[in-house]
Amino acid sequence: MKRNGYYNVGNEMNEAGFCPDCPTQTIYDPPIVQYEDYFHPQIVNVVQNIETIKQHHCCPVYKHYYTHTEKNVMVSSRKRGRQTKTSSKKRSKK
C-alpha cells in the first residue's frame, strides 16, 4: 500500500488494511548555492617608466695629415761621361 509517497512494509497491521492517519511533515534542507560567474572588462592603467641612458665613449679615429714640400734642382743638359771616383783619403786631405 502506498500513502504519501511511501510504501508501508513489514507491518502485519498494514497488511490487514489498517493505515494510521499520519500528518504530513515538511523538511527544509539547507539551500544549495550555485554561482554563475560573469566577467566584465576593467581598464587598469599600468605606467612603466623607461629611462634612456646615453653613454658616450671616446674611441680613436686616425685622421692623417700630409705635408708637402717642393725644391728646385738644376740639372745640366749636357750628358755626363764617366767620372772617376775619388778615394776617401784624398777627400779628407785638404
Rosetta blueprint (number, residue, H / E / L):
1 M L
2 K E
3 R E
4 N L
5 G L
6 Y E
7 Y E
8 N L
9 V L
10 G L
11 N L
12 E H
13 M H
14 N H
15 E H
16 A L
17 G L
18 F L
19 C L
20 P L
21 D L
22 C L
23 P L
24 T L
25 Q L
26 T L
27 I L
28 Y L
29 D L
30 P L
31 P L
32 I L
33 V L
34 Q L
35 Y L
36 E L
37 D L
38 Y L
39 F L
40 H L
41 P L
42 Q L
43 I L
44 V L
45 N L
46 V L
47 V L
48 Q L
49 N L
50 I L
51 E L
52 T L
53 I L
54 K L
55 Q L
56 H L
57 H L
58 C L
59 C L
60 P L
61 V L
62 Y L
63 K L
64 H L
65 Y L
66 Y L
67 T L
68 H L
69 T L
70 E L
71 K L
72 N L
73 V L
74 M L
75 V L
76 S L
77 S L
78 R L
79 K L
80 R L
81 G L
82 R L
83 Q L
84 T L
85 K L
86 T L
87 S L
88 S H
89 K H
90 K H
91 R H
92 S H
93 K L
94 K L
